[in-house]
Amino acid sequence: MPELKPKYFRALLLALGLLFLGACASGPAPVSPEAPEANLPRSRVPTPTLPTDSTVSPAVSPVDSLLEEARAFREGGNLSASFARLERALRIAPQRAEVYLELARSHDAAGRPQRASASAERGLLYCSSSTCAALRKFIES
């Protein structure tokens, strides 16, 4: 049996890998419109109930939850817990101006005005009109 050179062996492995991925990528066969219904009688098939507008609560993003927690910890005097929440929020959403605003507030509460100003400057890169004014206050002070 002839020995395979490493160059050909890699090409063969690549071809087999692509062939395998191609086989996995195909989905299930499409269902024809004439497909039989479920074997349950119509009266037993549960119908989904949609919630009314009064029962739907707005979804809170993880970043918003972290910002609320950070604010509560800052107001309670636990600055280390506040900074921990804000670091997590920055990892999730590094382009949210609200995170930088809360970070500036926490640095200000910790007595670090230079860091508060630096955080506010970074937040200005991503701010909208509502947060821009609040961020500028940290830079101007």
PyMOL commands that set and color helices and strands:
alter all, ss='L'
color gray80, all
select helices_A, chain A and resi 6-25+42-44+62-75+79-92+97-109+113-124+129-140
alter helices_A, ss='H'
color red, helices_A
deselect
rebuild
show_as cartoon
